[in-house]
């Protein structure tokens, strides 16, 4: 599975048109790429000077109709490469994901949908563990209240593990989830959800009937001022490129440092543009209050 970036980030997205054609191979099949995205991730430290250290890199190949997307993830710290291929149907719904070791599929996940594009089937086959995980989904709607219920059945190696029923109000907000064991009768737990006037989750409550215990969880509802999420120009005259990415990132970060250190914006997301089809996104996450910089460069063919 591709490594997730869990820290503050800067995303640079650039598109250039060039004449060459690029092919990529997924397993034994070959495809033509209409565009290729090069993504580099750096740790970001700003004390006496801005310091960027490479952590990770990803190359993403995309066909003209976006039906096949291959992401090759080079994990610098672990010295390995992971290749994941995603296949989409005409409705842009994900129908299969395959993870490769060379040309061999080591993990495969298949998805199926109904006529309303709702997921009704998911199956994962992991050759490393030898396990098969399957989930099926059924949808019902109460004609009077217009509320929806989704029943999920989870299997491990063709044996039912549990049943799960999720309830949604007429506005599409999930207000309750009931998990039952493999006999579809005995309740394992009941989870309820509370929202504020802006439909943001504020509280979760989980009741375990077997132990007659309820656990309460308050959700973070902190909101940031509008100025903490904005789009503007990056403010530097340089053009972004793969070769000159470090110098470009440092200039953009230095130019906009006041935004990143605003005490009223503990969490933020800024989008900066500098040229056609080029965008820089700077944002924070909760992991160790750290900062990462992601340089994302797209070539179209």
PELIN-V784728 format. One record per residue. N is the residue number from 1. PHI is phi as a letter, one per 40 degrees, with the letter a starting at -180 (999 if undefined). PSI is psi as a letter, one per 30 degrees, with the letter a starting at -180 (none if undefined). Layout:
n=(N	N)
phi=(PHI	PHI)
psi=(PSI	PSI)
This chain:
n=(1	2	3	4	5	6	7	8	9	10	11	12	13	14	15	16	17	18	19	20	21	22	23	24	25	26	27	28	29	30	31	32	33	34	35	36	37	38	39	40	41	42	43	44	45	46	47	48	49	50	51	52	53	54	55	56	57	58	59	60	61	62	63	64	65	66	67	68	69	70	71	72	73	74	75	76	77	78	79	80	81	82	83	84	85	86	87	88	89	90	91	92	93	94	95	96	97	98	99	100	101	102	103	104	105	106	107	108	109	110	111	112	113	114	115	116	117	118	119	120	121	122	123	124	125	126	127	128	129	130	131	132	133	134	135	136	137	138	139	140	141	142	143	144	145	146	147	148	149	150	151	152	153	154	155	156	157	158	159	160	161	162	163	164	165	166	167	168	169	170	171	172	173	174	175	176	177	178	179	180	181	182	183	184	185	186	187	188	189	190	191	192	193	194	195	196	197	198	199	200	201	202	203	204	205	206	207	208	209	210	211	212	213	214	215	216	217	218	219	220	221	222	223	224	225	226	227	228	229	230	231	232	233	234	235	236	237	238	239	240	241	242	243	244	245	246	247	248	249	250	251	252	253	254	255	256	257	258	259	260	261	262	263	264	265	266	267	268	269	270	271	272	273	274	275	276	277	278	279	280	281	282	283	284	285	286	287	288	289	290	291	292	293	294	295	296	297	298	299	300	301)
phi=(999	c	c	c	c	b	a	d	a	b	b	b	b	b	b	b	c	b	c	c	b	b	b	b	b	b	g	c	b	b	b	c	c	c	a	b	b	b	b	b	b	b	c	b	b	b	b	c	a	c	b	b	b	c	b	a	a	b	b	b	b	b	c	d	c	g	c	b	b	b	b	b	b	c	c	d	c	b	f	a	b	b	b	b	b	b	b	b	c	c	c	g	c	c	b	a	b	b	b	b	b	g	c	c	c	b	a	b	b	b	b	b	b	c	c	c	g	c	c	b	a	a	b	b	b	b	c	c	c	g	c	b	b	b	b	b	b	b	b	b	b	c	c	c	c	g	c	b	b	b	b	b	b	b	b	b	f	g	b	c	c	a	b	b	b	b	b	b	c	c	c	g	c	c	b	a	b	b	b	b	c	c	c	g	b	c	c	c	a	b	b	b	b	b	b	c	c	c	g	b	c	b	a	b	b	b	b	b	d	c	b	f	b	b	b	b	b	c	c	c	b	d	b	b	d	d	c	c	b	a	b	a	c	c	g	b	c	c	b	c	a	c	c	c	c	c	c	c	c	c	c	c	c	c	c	b	d	c	c	c	b	c	c	c	b	c	b	a	a	b	b	b	b	b	a	d	g	b	a	b	b	b	a	b	b	c	c	f	f	c	b	b	b	b	b	b	b	b	b	b	b)
psi=(k	k	k	k	j	i	l	k	l	k	k	k	j	k	k	k	k	l	f	l	k	k	k	l	k	j	b	f	k	k	l	k	k	f	l	k	k	k	k	k	k	k	k	j	k	j	c	f	l	k	k	k	k	k	e	l	k	k	k	k	k	k	l	e	g	g	f	k	k	k	k	j	j	j	j	e	f	f	h	l	k	k	j	k	k	k	k	l	a	f	g	g	k	k	f	k	k	k	k	k	j	b	g	k	k	f	k	k	k	k	k	l	l	a	f	g	g	k	k	f	k	k	k	k	j	j	f	e	f	g	k	k	k	k	k	l	k	k	k	l	k	k	f	e	f	g	k	l	k	k	k	k	k	k	k	j	h	g	k	k	e	l	k	k	k	k	k	k	a	f	g	g	k	j	f	k	k	k	k	l	a	f	f	g	e	k	k	e	l	k	k	l	k	k	l	a	f	g	h	k	k	f	k	k	k	k	k	j	e	e	f	h	k	k	k	k	k	k	k	j	g	k	k	l	l	e	f	f	j	l	k	a	l	f	g	k	f	l	k	k	l	e	e	g	e	e	e	e	e	e	e	e	e	e	e	g	e	e	e	f	g	j	f	f	i	e	k	l	j	k	k	k	k	f	l	k	g	k	k	k	k	k	l	l	a	f	j	g	g	l	k	l	k	k	j	j	k	k	k	k	none)
